[in-house]
């Protein structure tokens, strides 16, 4: 299956799709190593890095 990136970007920017729903955990940039470890150990499915 292929996706048109421009179409996907538009629906995300228009608010039709909330990509945040696919993430199961949030981490700061300083916690990136922990995020990878948690995904590797199946404690998290998708990690989102939050930049502040």
mmCIF entry with sequence, helices, sheets and N, C-alpha, C, O atoms, coordinates in Angstrom:
data_MODEL
# 
_entry.id   MODEL 
# 
_entity.id                         1 
_entity.type                       polymer 
_entity.pdbx_number_of_molecules   1 
# 
_entity_poly.entity_id                      1 
_entity_poly.type                           'polypeptide(L)' 
_entity_poly.nstd_linkage                   no 
_entity_poly.nstd_monomer                   no 
_entity_poly.pdbx_seq_one_letter_code       
;(UNK)(UNK)(UNK)(UNK)(UNK)(UNK)(UNK)(UNK)(UNK)(UNK)(UNK)(UNK)(UNK)(UNK)(UNK)(UNK)
(UNK)(UNK)(UNK)(UNK)(UNK)(UNK)(UNK)(UNK)(UNK)(UNK)(UNK)(UNK)(UNK)(UNK)(UNK)(UNK)
(UNK)(UNK)(UNK)(UNK)(UNK)(UNK)(UNK)(UNK)(UNK)(UNK)(UNK)(UNK)(UNK)(UNK)(UNK)(UNK)
(UNK)(UNK)(UNK)(UNK)
;
_entity_poly.pdbx_seq_one_letter_code_can   XXXXXXXXXXXXXXXXXXXXXXXXXXXXXXXXXXXXXXXXXXXXXXXXXXXX 
_entity_poly.pdbx_strand_id                 A 
# 
loop_
_entity_poly_seq.entity_id 
_entity_poly_seq.num 
_entity_poly_seq.mon_id 
_entity_poly_seq.hetero 
1 1  UNK n 
1 2  UNK n 
1 3  UNK n 
1 4  UNK n 
1 5  UNK n 
1 6  UNK n 
1 7  UNK n 
1 8  UNK n 
1 9  UNK n 
1 10 UNK n 
1 11 UNK n 
1 12 UNK n 
1 13 UNK n 
1 14 UNK n 
1 15 UNK n 
1 16 UNK n 
1 17 UNK n 
1 18 UNK n 
1 19 UNK n 
1 20 UNK n 
1 21 UNK n 
1 22 UNK n 
1 23 UNK n 
1 24 UNK n 
1 25 UNK n 
1 26 UNK n 
1 27 UNK n 
1 28 UNK n 
1 29 UNK n 
1 30 UNK n 
1 31 UNK n 
1 32 UNK n 
1 33 UNK n 
1 34 UNK n 
1 35 UNK n 
1 36 UNK n 
1 37 UNK n 
1 38 UNK n 
1 39 UNK n 
1 40 UNK n 
1 41 UNK n 
1 42 UNK n 
1 43 UNK n 
1 44 UNK n 
1 45 UNK n 
1 46 UNK n 
1 47 UNK n 
1 48 UNK n 
1 49 UNK n 
1 50 UNK n 
1 51 UNK n 
1 52 UNK n 
# 
_struct_asym.id          A 
_struct_asym.entity_id   1 
# 
loop_
_struct_conf.conf_type_id 
_struct_conf.id 
_struct_conf.pdbx_PDB_helix_id 
_struct_conf.beg_label_comp_id 
_struct_conf.beg_label_asym_id 
_struct_conf.beg_label_seq_id 
_struct_conf.pdbx_beg_PDB_ins_code 
_struct_conf.end_label_comp_id 
_struct_conf.end_label_asym_id 
_struct_conf.end_label_seq_id 
_struct_conf.pdbx_end_PDB_ins_code 
_struct_conf.beg_auth_comp_id 
_struct_conf.beg_auth_asym_id 
_struct_conf.beg_auth_seq_id 
_struct_conf.end_auth_comp_id 
_struct_conf.end_auth_asym_id 
_struct_conf.end_auth_seq_id 
_struct_conf.pdbx_PDB_helix_class 
_struct_conf.details 
_struct_conf.pdbx_PDB_helix_length 
HELX_P HELX_P1 AA1 UNK A 5  ? UNK A 13 ? UNK A 5  UNK A 13 1 ? 9 
HELX_P HELX_P2 AA2 UNK A 19 ? UNK A 22 ? UNK A 19 UNK A 22 5 ? 4 
HELX_P HELX_P3 AA3 UNK A 29 ? UNK A 31 ? UNK A 29 UNK A 31 5 ? 3 
HELX_P HELX_P4 AA4 UNK A 32 ? UNK A 40 ? UNK A 32 UNK A 40 1 ? 9 
# 
_struct_conf_type.id          HELX_P 
_struct_conf_type.criteria    ? 
_struct_conf_type.reference   ? 
# 
_struct_sheet.id               AA1 
_struct_sheet.type             ? 
_struct_sheet.number_strands   2 
_struct_sheet.details          ? 
# 
_struct_sheet_order.sheet_id     AA1 
_struct_sheet_order.range_id_1   1 
_struct_sheet_order.range_id_2   2 
_struct_sheet_order.offset       ? 
_struct_sheet_order.sense        parallel 
# 
loop_
_struct_sheet_range.sheet_id 
_struct_sheet_range.id 
_struct_sheet_range.beg_label_comp_id 
_struct_sheet_range.beg_label_asym_id 
_struct_sheet_range.beg_label_seq_id 
_struct_sheet_range.pdbx_beg_PDB_ins_code 
_struct_sheet_range.end_label_comp_id 
_struct_sheet_range.end_label_asym_id 
_struct_sheet_range.end_label_seq_id 
_struct_sheet_range.pdbx_end_PDB_ins_code 
_struct_sheet_range.beg_auth_comp_id 
_struct_sheet_range.beg_auth_asym_id 
_struct_sheet_range.beg_auth_seq_id 
_struct_sheet_range.end_auth_comp_id 
_struct_sheet_range.end_auth_asym_id 
_struct_sheet_range.end_auth_seq_id 
AA1 1 UNK A 25 ? UNK A 28 ? UNK A 25 UNK A 28 
AA1 2 UNK A 47 ? UNK A 50 ? UNK A 47 UNK A 50 
# 
loop_
_atom_site.group_PDB 
_atom_site.id 
_atom_site.type_symbol 
_atom_site.label_atom_id 
_atom_site.label_alt_id 
_atom_site.label_comp_id 
_atom_site.label_asym_id 
_atom_site.label_entity_id 
_atom_site.label_seq_id 
_atom_site.pdbx_PDB_ins_code 
_atom_site.Cartn_x 
_atom_site.Cartn_y 
_atom_site.Cartn_z 
_atom_site.occupancy 
_atom_site.B_iso_or_equiv 
_atom_site.pdbx_formal_charge 
_atom_site.auth_seq_id 
_atom_site.auth_comp_id 
_atom_site.auth_asym_id 
_atom_site.auth_atom_id 
_atom_site.pdbx_PDB_model_num 
ATOM 1   N N  . UNK A 1 1  ? 0.846  -1.162 0.000  1.00 0.00 ? 1  UNK A N  1 
ATOM 2   C CA . UNK A 1 1  ? 0.000  0.000  0.000  1.00 0.00 ? 1  UNK A CA 1 
ATOM 3   C C  . UNK A 1 1  ? 0.898  1.234  0.000  1.00 0.00 ? 1  UNK A C  1 
ATOM 4   O O  . UNK A 1 1  ? 1.890  1.278  0.727  1.00 0.00 ? 1  UNK A O  1 
ATOM 5   N N  . UNK A 1 2  ? 0.564  2.214  -0.794 1.00 0.00 ? 2  UNK A N  1 
ATOM 6   C CA . UNK A 1 2  ? 1.328  3.453  -0.829 1.00 0.00 ? 2  UNK A CA 1 
ATOM 7   C C  . UNK A 1 2  ? 0.433  4.613  -0.421 1.00 0.00 ? 2  UNK A C  1 
ATOM 8   O O  . UNK A 1 2  ? -0.789 4.556  -0.552 1.00 0.00 ? 2  UNK A O  1 
ATOM 9   N N  . UNK A 1 3  ? 1.061  5.650  0.068  1.00 0.00 ? 3  UNK A N  1 
ATOM 10  C CA . UNK A 1 3  ? 0.322  6.822  0.512  1.00 0.00 ? 3  UNK A CA 1 
ATOM 11  C C  . UNK A 1 3  ? 0.888  8.061  -0.168 1.00 0.00 ? 3  UNK A C  1 
ATOM 12  O O  . UNK A 1 3  ? 2.094  8.165  -0.388 1.00 0.00 ? 3  UNK A O  1 
ATOM 13  N N  . UNK A 1 4  ? 0.012  8.988  -0.495 1.00 0.00 ? 4  UNK A N  1 
ATOM 14  C CA . UNK A 1 4  ? 0.426  10.262 -1.045 1.00 0.00 ? 4  UNK A CA 1 
ATOM 15  C C  . UNK A 1 4  ? 0.755  11.180 0.133  1.00 0.00 ? 4  UNK A C  1 
ATOM 16  O O  . UNK A 1 4  ? -0.141 11.583 0.875  1.00 0.00 ? 4  UNK A O  1 
ATOM 17  N N  . UNK A 1 5  ? 2.020  11.504 0.304  1.00 0.00 ? 5  UNK A N  1 
ATOM 18  C CA . UNK A 1 5  ? 2.444  12.290 1.460  1.00 0.00 ? 5  UNK A CA 1 
ATOM 19  C C  . UNK A 1 5  ? 1.790  13.666 1.496  1.00 0.00 ? 5  UNK A C  1 
ATOM 20  O O  . UNK A 1 5  ? 1.489  14.176 2.576  1.00 0.00 ? 5  UNK A O  1 
ATOM 21  N N  . UNK A 1 6  ? 1.569  14.263 0.354  1.00 0.00 ? 6  UNK A N  1 
ATOM 22  C CA . UNK A 1 6  ? 0.928  15.581 0.322  1.00 0.00 ? 6  UNK A CA 1 
ATOM 23  C C  . UNK A 1 6  ? -0.507 15.501 0.828  1.00 0.00 ? 6  UNK A C  1 
ATOM 24  O O  . UNK A 1 6  ? -0.965 16.387 1.550  1.00 0.00 ? 6  UNK A O  1 
ATOM 25  N N  . UNK A 1 7  ? -1.213 14.441 0.451  1.00 0.00 ? 7  UNK A N  1 
ATOM 26  C CA . UNK A 1 7  ? -2.594 14.255 0.914  1.00 0.00 ? 7  UNK A CA 1 
ATOM 27  C C  . UNK A 1 7  ? -2.601 14.024 2.421  1.00 0.00 ? 7  UNK A C  1 
ATOM 28  O O  . UNK A 1 7  ? -3.411 14.612 3.139  1.00 0.00 ? 7  UNK A O  1 
ATOM 29  N N  . UNK A 1 8  ? -1.700 13.170 2.899  1.00 0.00 ? 8  UNK A N  1 
ATOM 30  C CA . UNK A 1 8  ? -1.631 12.904 4.333  1.00 0.00 ? 8  UNK A CA 1 
ATOM 31  C C  . UNK A 1 8  ? -1.277 14.164 5.121  1.00 0.00 ? 8  UNK A C  1 
ATOM 32  O O  . UNK A 1 8  ? -1.879 14.432 6.161  1.00 0.00 ? 8  UNK A O  1 
ATOM 33  N N  . UNK A 1 9  ? -0.316 14.931 4.638  1.00 0.00 ? 9  UNK A N  1 
ATOM 34  C CA . UNK A 1 9  ? 0.061  16.164 5.318  1.00 0.00 ? 9  UNK A CA 1 
ATOM 35  C C  . UNK A 1 9  ? -1.117 17.129 5.385  1.00 0.00 ? 9  UNK A C  1 
ATOM 36  O O  . UNK A 1 9  ? -1.340 17.765 6.415  1.00 0.00 ? 9  UNK A O  1 
ATOM 37  N N  . UNK A 1 10 ? -1.865 17.242 4.302  1.00 0.00 ? 10 UNK A N  1 
ATOM 38  C CA . UNK A 1 10 ? -3.006 18.152 4.268  1.00 0.00 ? 10 UNK A CA 1 
ATOM 39  C C  . UNK A 1 10 ? -4.076 17.748 5.279  1.00 0.00 ? 10 UNK A C  1 
ATOM 40  O O  . UNK A 1 10 ? -4.597 18.605 5.993  1.00 0.00 ? 10 UNK A O  1 
ATOM 41  N N  . UNK A 1 11 ? -4.411 16.466 5.353  1.00 0.00 ? 11 UNK A N  1 
ATOM 42  C CA . UNK A 1 11 ? -5.458 16.051 6.290  1.00 0.00 ? 11 UNK A CA 1 
ATOM 43  C C  . UNK A 1 11 ? -5.004 16.214 7.744  1.00 0.00 ? 11 UNK A C  1 
ATOM 44  O O  . UNK A 1 11 ? -5.827 16.477 8.621  1.00 0.00 ? 11 UNK A O  1 
ATOM 45  N N  . UNK A 1 12 ? -3.700 16.060 8.005  1.00 0.00 ? 12 UNK A N  1 
ATOM 46  C CA . UNK A 1 12 ? -3.189 16.293 9.359  1.00 0.00 ? 12 UNK A CA 1 
ATOM 47  C C  . UNK A 1 12 ? -3.261 17.785 9.677  1.00 0.00 ? 12 UNK A C  1 
ATOM 48  O O  . UNK A 1 12 ? -3.744 18.172 10.741 1.00 0.00 ? 12 UNK A O  1 
ATOM 49  N N  . UNK A 1 13 ? -2.782 18.621 8.756  1.00 0.00 ? 13 UNK A N  1 
ATOM 50  C CA . UNK A 1 13 ? -2.796 20.063 8.996  1.00 0.00 ? 13 UNK A CA 1 
ATOM 51  C C  . UNK A 1 13 ? -4.209 20.626 9.065  1.00 0.00 ? 13 UNK A C  1 
ATOM 52  O O  . UNK A 1 13 ? -4.450 21.599 9.779  1.00 0.00 ? 13 UNK A O  1 
ATOM 53  N N  . UNK A 1 14 ? -5.135 20.034 8.341  1.00 0.00 ? 14 UNK A N  1 
ATOM 54  C CA . UNK A 1 14 ? -6.536 20.471 8.380  1.00 0.00 ? 14 UNK A CA 1 
ATOM 55  C C  . UNK A 1 14 ? -7.265 19.971 9.625  1.00 0.00 ? 14 UNK A C  1 
ATOM 56  O O  . UNK A 1 14 ? -8.391 20.386 9.899  1.00 0.00 ? 14 UNK A O  1 
ATOM 57  N N  . UNK A 1 15 ? -6.618 19.077 10.378 1.00 0.00 ? 15 UNK A N  1 
ATOM 58  C CA . UNK A 1 15 ? -7.224 18.560 11.591 1.00 0.00 ? 15 UNK A CA 1 
ATOM 59  C C  . UNK A 1 15 ? -8.149 17.375 11.373 1.00 0.00 ? 15 UNK A C  1 
ATOM 60  O O  . UNK A 1 15 ? -8.848 16.960 12.297 1.00 0.00 ? 15 UNK A O  1 
ATOM 61  N N  . UNK A 1 16 ? -8.165 16.815 10.149 1.00 0.00 ? 16 UNK A N  1 
ATOM 62  C CA . UNK A 1 16 ? -9.017 15.657 9.866  1.00 0.00 ? 16 UNK A CA 1 
ATOM 63  C C  . UNK A 1 16 ? -8.463 14.373 10.479 1.00 0.00 ? 16 UNK A C  1 
ATOM 64  O O  . UNK A 1 16 ? -9.224 13.455 10.788 1.00 0.00 ? 16 UNK A O  1 
ATOM 65  N N  . UNK A 1 17 ? -7.156 14.302 10.654 1.00 0.00 ? 17 UNK A N  1 
ATOM 66  C CA . UNK A 1 17 ? -6.504 13.152 11.277 1.00 0.00 ? 17 UNK A CA 1 
ATOM 67  C C  . UNK A 1 17 ? -5.642 13.673 12.413 1.00 0.00 ? 17 UNK A C  1 
ATOM 68  O O  . UNK A 1 17 ? -4.916 14.652 12.244 1.00 0.00 ? 17 UNK A O  1 
ATOM 69  N N  . UNK A 1 18 ? -5.717 13.025 13.575 1.00 0.00 ? 18 UNK A N  1 
ATOM 70  C CA . UNK A 1 18 ? -4.882 13.388 14.710 1.00 0.00 ? 18 UNK A CA 1 
ATOM 71  C C  . UNK A 1 18 ? -3.766 12.354 14.820 1.00 0.00 ? 18 UNK A C  1 
ATOM 72  O O  . UNK A 1 18 ? -4.000 11.261 15.335 1.00 0.00 ? 18 UNK A O  1 
ATOM 73  N N  . UNK A 1 19 ? -2.550 12.670 14.349 1.00 0.00 ? 19 UNK A N  1 
ATOM 74  C CA . UNK A 1 19 ? -1.472 11.684 14.378 1.00 0.00 ? 19 UNK A CA 1 
ATOM 75  C C  . UNK A 1 19 ? -1.036 11.332 15.792 1.00 0.00 ? 19 UNK A C  1 
ATOM 76  O O  . UNK A 1 19 ? -0.384 10.307 15.993 1.00 0.00 ? 19 UNK A O  1 
ATOM 77  N N  . UNK A 1 20 ? -1.374 12.146 16.765 1.00 0.00 ? 20 UNK A N  1 
ATOM 78  C CA . UNK A 1 20 ? -1.000 11.870 18.145 1.00 0.00 ? 20 UNK A CA 1 
ATOM 79  C C  . UNK A 1 20 ? -1.636 10.623 18.707 1.00 0.00 ? 20 UNK A C  1 
ATOM 80  O O  . UNK A 1 20 ? -1.149 10.085 19.701 1.00 0.00 ? 20 UNK A O  1 
ATOM 81  N N  . UNK A 1 21 ? -2.712 10.144 18.103 1.00 0.00 ? 21 UNK A N  1 
ATOM 82  C CA . UNK A 1 21 ? -3.389 8.953  18.623 1.00 0.00 ? 21 UNK A CA 1 
ATOM 83  C C  . UNK A 1 21 ? -2.599 7.671  18.397 1.00 0.00 ? 21 UNK A C  1 
ATOM 84  O O  . UNK A 1 21 ? -2.929 6.640  18.984 1.00 0.00 ? 21 UNK A O  1 
ATOM 85  N N  . UNK A 1 22 ? -1.573 7.707  17.570 1.00 0.00 ? 22 UNK A N  1 
ATOM 86  C CA . UNK A 1 22 ? -0.786 6.490  17.338 1.00 0.00 ? 22 UNK A CA 1 
ATOM 87  C C  . UNK A 1 22 ? 0.332  6.325  18.354 1.00 0.00 ? 22 UNK A C  1 
ATOM 88  O O  . UNK A 1 22 ? 0.928  5.252  18.451 1.00 0.00 ? 22 UNK A O  1 
ATOM 89  N N  . UNK A 1 23 ? 0.623  7.378  19.112 1.00 0.00 ? 23 UNK A N  1 
ATOM 90  C CA . UNK A 1 23 ? 1.702  7.319  20.095 1.00 0.00 ? 23 UNK A CA 1 
ATOM 91  C C  . UNK A 1 23 ? 1.171  6.783  21.423 1.00 0.00 ? 23 UNK A C  1 
ATOM 92  O O  . UNK A 1 23 ? 0.077  7.140  21.860 1.00 0.00 ? 23 UNK A O  1 
ATOM 93  N N  . UNK A 1 24 ? 1.965  5.923  22.051 1.00 0.00 ? 24 UNK A N  1 
ATOM 94  C CA . UNK A 1 24 ? 1.547  5.352  23.325 1.00 0.00 ? 24 UNK A CA 1 
ATOM 95  C C  . UNK A 1 24 ? 2.298  5.960  24.499 1.00 0.00 ? 24 UNK A C  1 
ATOM 96  O O  . UNK A 1 24 ? 1.887  5.791  25.647 1.00 0.00 ? 24 UNK A O  1 
ATOM 97  N N  . UNK A 1 25 ? 3.397  6.667  24.229 1.00 0.00 ? 25 UNK A N  1 
ATOM 98  C CA . UNK A 1 25 ? 4.197  7.283  25.287 1.00 0.00 ? 25 UNK A CA 1 
ATOM 99  C C  . UNK A 1 25 ? 4.826  8.565  24.773 1.00 0.00 ? 25 UNK A C  1 
ATOM 100 O O  . UNK A 1 25 ? 5.073  8.715  23.576 1.00 0.00 ? 25 UNK A O  1 
ATOM 101 N N  . UNK A 1 26 ? 5.083  9.490  25.696 1.00 0.00 ? 26 UNK A N  1 
ATOM 102 C CA . UNK A 1 26 ? 5.749  10.751 25.352 1.00 0.00 ? 26 UNK A CA 1 
ATOM 103 C C  . UNK A 1 26 ? 7.036  10.872 26.153 1.00 0.00 ? 26 UNK A C  1 
ATOM 104 O O  . UNK A 1 26 ? 7.098  10.480 27.319 1.00 0.00 ? 26 UNK A O  1 
ATOM 105 N N  . UNK A 1 27 ? 8.061  11.419 25.510 1.00 0.00 ? 27 UNK A N  1 
ATOM 106 C CA . UNK A 1 27 ? 9.369  11.581 26.139 1.00 0.00 ? 27 UNK A CA 1 
ATOM 107 C C  . UNK A 1 27 ? 9.944  12.927 25.736 1.00 0.00 ? 27 UNK A C  1 
ATOM 108 O O  . UNK A 1 27 ? 9.645  13.455 24.665 1.00 0.00 ? 27 UNK A O  1 
ATOM 109 N N  . UNK A 1 28 ? 10.778 13.476 26.619 1.00 0.00 ? 28 UNK A N  1 
ATOM 110 C CA . UNK A 1 28 ? 11.525 14.677 26.249 1.00 0.00 ? 28 UNK A CA 1 
ATOM 111 C C  . UNK A 1 28 ? 12.725 14.235 25.408 1.00 0.00 ? 28 UNK A C  1 
ATOM 112 O O  . UNK A 1 28 ? 13.049 13.049 25.346 1.00 0.00 ? 28 UNK A O  1 
ATOM 113 N N  . UNK A 1 29 ? 13.366 15.186 24.777 1.00 0.00 ? 29 UNK A N  1 
ATOM 114 C CA . UNK A 1 29 ? 14.530 14.857 23.953 1.00 0.00 ? 29 UNK A CA 1 
ATOM 115 C C  . UNK A 1 29 ? 15.641 14.226 24.805 1.00 0.00 ? 29 UNK A C  1 
ATOM 116 O O  . UNK A 1 29 ? 16.378 13.360 24.335 1.00 0.00 ? 29 UNK A O  1 
ATOM 117 N N  . UNK A 1 30 ? 15.747 14.668 26.046 1.00 0.00 ? 30 UNK A N  1 
ATOM 118 C CA . UNK A 1 30 ? 16.759 14.110 26.942 1.00 0.00 ? 30 UNK A CA 1 
ATOM 119 C C  . UNK A 1 30 ? 16.471 12.649 27.284 1.00 0.00 ? 30 UNK A C  1 
ATOM 120 O O  . UNK A 1 30 ? 17.376 11.931 27.709 1.00 0.00 ? 30 UNK A O  1 
ATOM 121 N N  . UNK A 1 31 ? 15.243 12.202 27.110 1.00 0.00 ? 31 UNK A N  1 
ATOM 122 C CA . UNK A 1 31 ? 14.851 10.821 27.435 1.00 0.00 ? 31 UNK A CA 1 
ATOM 123 C C  . UNK A 1 31 ? 14.827 9.908  26.215 1.00 0.00 ? 31 UNK A C  1 
ATOM 124 O O  . UNK A 1 31 ? 14.239 8.827  26.260 1.00 0.00 ? 31 UNK A O  1 
ATOM 125 N N  . UNK A 1 32 ? 15.461 10.333 25.127 1.00 0.00 ? 32 UNK A N  1 
ATOM 126 C CA . UNK A 1 32 ? 15.378 9.579  23.871 1.00 0.00 ? 32 UNK A CA 1 
ATOM 127 C C  . UNK A 1 32 ? 15.913 8.148  24.020 1.00 0.00 ? 32 UNK A C  1 
ATOM 128 O O  . UNK A 1 32 ? 15.359 7.216  23.437 1.00 0.00 ? 32 UNK A O  1 
ATOM 129 N N  . UNK A 1 33 ? 16.982 7.974  24.795 1.00 0.00 ? 33 UNK A N  1 
ATOM 130 C CA . UNK A 1 33 ? 17.507 6.611  24.998 1.00 0.00 ? 33 UNK A CA 1 
ATOM 131 C C  . UNK A 1 33 ? 16.476 5.727  25.694 1.00 0.00 ? 33 UNK A C  1 
ATOM 132 O O  . UNK A 1 33 ? 16.312 4.561  25.336 1.00 0.00 ? 33 UNK A O  1 
ATOM 133 N N  . UNK A 1 34 ? 15.786 6.278  26.682 1.00 0.00 ? 34 UNK A N  1 
ATOM 134 C CA . UNK A 1 34 ? 14.746 5.528  27.381 1.00 0.00 ? 34 UNK A CA 1 
ATOM 135 C C  . UNK A 1 34 ? 13.598 5.198  26.437 1.00 0.00 ? 34 UNK A C  1 
ATOM 136 O O  . UNK A 1 34 ? 13.028 4.110  26.508 1.00 0.00 ? 34 UNK A O  1 
ATOM 137 N N  . UNK A 1 35 ? 13.260 6.125  25.562 1.00 0.00 ? 35 UNK A N  1 
ATOM 138 C CA . UNK A 1 35 ? 12.185 5.886  24.596 1.00 0.00 ? 35 UNK A CA 1 
ATOM 139 C C  . UNK A 1 35 ? 12.518 4.687  23.710 1.00 0.00 ? 35 UNK A C  1 
ATOM 140 O O  . UNK A 1 35 ? 11.669 3.826  23.481 1.00 0.00 ? 35 UNK A O  1 
ATOM 141 N N  . UNK A 1 36 ? 13.761 4.632  23.209 1.00 0.00 ? 36 UNK A N  1 
ATOM 142 C CA . UNK A 1 36 ? 14.163 3.502  22.371 1.00 0.00 ? 36 UNK A CA 1 
ATOM 143 C C  . UNK A 1 36 ? 14.168 2.196  23.169 1.00 0.00 ? 36 UNK A C  1 
ATOM 144 O O  . UNK A 1 36 ? 13.761 1.152  22.658 1.00 0.00 ? 36 UNK A O  1 
ATOM 145 N N  . UNK A 1 37 ? 14.625 2.256  24.408 1.00 0.00 ? 37 UNK A N  1 
ATOM 146 C CA . UNK A 1 37 ? 14.636 1.054  25.245 1.00 0.00 ? 37 UNK A CA 1 
ATOM 147 C C  . UNK A 1 37 ? 13.212 0.555  25.494 1.00 0.00 ? 37 UNK A C  1 
ATOM 148 O O  . UNK A 1 37 ? 12.944 -0.644 25.417 1.00 0.00 ? 37 UNK A O  1 
ATOM 149 N N  . UNK A 1 38 ? 12.302 1.488  25.794 1.00 0.00 ? 38 UNK A N  1 
ATOM 150 C CA . UNK A 1 38 ? 10.918 1.093  26.061 1.00 0.00 ? 38 UNK A CA 1 
ATOM 151 C C  . UNK A 1 38 ? 10.261 0.475  24.825 1.00 0.00 ? 38 UNK A C  1 
ATOM 152 O O  . UNK A 1 38 ? 9.491  -0.478 24.945 1.00 0.00 ? 38 UNK A O  1 
ATOM 153 N N  . UNK A 1 39 ? 10.563 1.012  23.637 1.00 0.00 ? 39 UNK A N  1 
ATOM 154 C CA . UNK A 1 39 ? 10.001 0.418  22.418 1.00 0.00 ? 39 UNK A CA 1 
ATOM 155 C C  . UNK A 1 39 ? 10.621 -0.954 22.171 1.00 0.00 ? 39 UNK A C  1 
ATOM 156 O O  . UNK A 1 39 ? 9.928  -1.888 21.768 1.00 0.00 ? 39 UNK A O  1 
ATOM 157 N N  . UNK A 1 40 ? 11.916 -1.073 22.410 1.00 0.00 ? 40 UNK A N  1 
ATOM 158 C CA . UNK A 1 40 ? 12.593 -2.358 22.212 1.00 0.00 ? 40 UNK A CA 1 
ATOM 159 C C  . UNK A 1 40 ? 12.057 -3.424 23.155 1.00 0.00 ? 40 UNK A C  1 
ATOM 160 O O  . UNK A 1 40 ? 11.938 -4.589 22.776 1.00 0.00 ? 40 UNK A O  1 
ATOM 161 N N  . UNK A 1 41 ? 11.730 -3.029 24.387 1.00 0.00 ? 41 UNK A N  1 
ATOM 162 C CA . UNK A 1 41 ? 11.219 -3.963 25.383 1.00 0.00 ? 41 UNK A CA 1 
ATOM 163 C C  . UNK A 1 41 ? 9.696  -4.078 25.338 1.00 0.00 ? 41 UNK A C  1 
ATOM 164 O O  . UNK A 1 41 ? 9.091  -4.714 26.201 1.00 0.00 ? 41 UNK A O  1 
ATOM 165 N N  . UNK A 1 42 ? 9.089  -3.471 24.345 1.00 0.00 ? 42 UNK A N  1 
ATOM 166 C CA . UNK A 1 42 ? 7.637  -3.522 24.130 1.00 0.00 ? 42 UNK A CA 1 
ATOM 167 C C  . UNK A 1 42 ? 6.841  -2.905 25.283 1.00 0.00 ? 42 UNK A C  1 
ATOM 168 O O  . UNK A 1 42 ? 5.689  -3.272 25.514 1.00 0.00 ? 42 UNK A O  1 
ATOM 169 N N  . UNK A 1 43 ? 7.464  -1.963 26.007 1.00 0.00 ? 43 UNK A N  1 
ATOM 170 C CA . UNK A 1 43 ? 6.738  -1.208 27.024 1.00 0.00 ? 43 UNK A CA 1 
ATOM 171 C C  . UNK A 1 43 ? 5.973  -0.058 26.377 1.00 0.00 ? 43 UNK A C  1 
ATOM 172 O O  . UNK A 1 43 ? 5.013  0.467  26.942 1.00 0.00 ? 43 UNK A O  1 
ATOM 173 N N  . UNK A 1 44 ? 6.414  0.320  25.192 1.00 0.00 ? 44 UNK A N  1 
ATOM 174 C CA . UNK A 1 44 ? 5.789  1.386  24.421 1.00 0.00 ? 44 UNK A CA 1 
ATOM 175 C C  . UNK A 1 44 ? 5.757  0.946  22.970 1.00 0.00 ? 44 UNK A C  1 
ATOM 176 O O  . UNK A 1 44 ? 6.716  0.355  22.474 1.00 0.00 ? 44 UNK A O  1 
ATOM 177 N N  . UNK A 1 45 ? 4.657  1.232  22.287 1.00 0.00 ? 45 UNK A N  1 
ATOM 178 C CA . UNK A 1 45 ? 4.563  0.851  20.870 1.00 0.00 ? 45 UNK A CA 1 
ATOM 179 C C  . UNK A 1 45 ? 5.159  1.943  19.998 1.00 0.00 ? 45 UNK A C  1 
ATOM 180 O O  . UNK A 1 45 ? 6.000  1.668  19.142 1.00 0.00 ? 45 UNK A O  1 
ATOM 181 N N  . UNK A 1 46 ? 4.728  3.179  20.212 1.00 0.00 ? 46 UNK A N  1 
ATOM 182 C CA . UNK A 1 46 ? 5.253  4.327  19.474 1.00 0.00 ? 46 UNK A CA 1 
ATOM 183 C C  . UNK A 1 46 ? 5.559  5.425  20.469 1.00 0.00 ? 46 UNK A C  1 
ATOM 184 O O  . UNK A 1 46 ? 4.694  5.802  21.259 1.00 0.00 ? 46 UNK A O  1 
ATOM 185 N N  . UNK A 1 47 ? 6.767  5.939  20.446 1.00 0.00 ? 47 UNK A N  1 
ATOM 186 C CA . UNK A 1 47 ? 7.179  7.002  21.351 1.00 0.00 ? 47 UNK A CA 1 
ATOM 187 C C  . UNK A 1 47 ? 7.153  8.342  20.620 1.00 0.00 ? 47 UNK A C  1 
ATOM 188 O O  . UNK A 1 47 ? 7.595  8.454  19.476 1.00 0.00 ? 47 UNK A O  1 
ATOM 189 N N  . UNK A 1 48 ? 6.630  9.345  21.303 1.00 0.00 ? 48 UNK A N  1 
ATOM 190 C CA . UNK A 1 48 ? 6.606  10.691 20.741 1.00 0.00 ? 48 UNK A CA 1 
ATOM 191 C C  . UNK A 1 48 ? 7.588  11.548 21.531 1.00 0.00 ? 48 UNK A C  1 
ATOM 192 O O  . UNK A 1 48 ? 7.544  11.595 22.761 1.00 0.00 ? 48 UNK A O  1 
ATOM 193 N N  . UNK A 1 49 ? 8.479  12.229 20.799 1.00 0.00 ? 49 UNK A N  1 
ATOM 194 C CA . UNK A 1 49 ? 9.399  13.151 21.444 1.00 0.00 ? 49 UNK A CA 1 
ATOM 195 C C  . UNK A 1 49 ? 8.743  14.517 21.511 1.00 0.00 ? 49 UNK A C  1 
ATOM 196 O O  . UNK A 1 49 ? 8.263  15.037 20.504 1.00 0.00 ? 49 UNK A O  1 
ATOM 197 N N  . UNK A 1 50 ? 8.725  15.089 22.696 1.00 0.00 ? 50 UNK A N  1 
ATOM 198 C CA . UNK A 1 50 ? 8.112  16.398 22.901 1.00 0.00 ? 50 UNK A CA 1 
ATOM 199 C C  . UNK A 1 50 ? 9.234  17.405 23.074 1.00 0.00 ? 50 UNK A C  1 
ATOM 200 O O  . UNK A 1 50 ? 10.024 17.316 24.014 1.00 0.00 ? 50 UNK A O  1 
ATOM 201 N N  . UNK A 1 51 ? 9.298  18.359 22.165 1.00 0.00 ? 51 UNK A N  1 
ATOM 202 C CA . UNK A 1 51 ? 10.325 19.392 22.213 1.00 0.00 ? 51 UNK A CA 1 
ATOM 203 C C  . UNK A 1 51 ? 9.720  20.656 22.795 1.00 0.00 ? 51 UNK A C  1 
ATOM 204 O O  . UNK A 1 51 ? 8.716  21.165 22.295 1.00 0.00 ? 51 UNK A O  1 
ATOM 205 N N  . UNK A 1 52 ? 10.329 21.153 23.841 1.00 0.00 ? 52 UNK A N  1 
ATOM 206 C CA . UNK A 1 52 ? 9.814  22.378 24.477 1.00 0.00 ? 52 UNK A CA 1 
ATOM 207 C C  . UNK A 1 52 ? 10.818 23.482 24.422 1.00 0.00 ? 52 UNK A C  1 
ATOM 208 O O  . UNK A 1 52 ? 10.554 24.582 24.908 1.00 0.00 ? 52 UNK A O  1 
# 
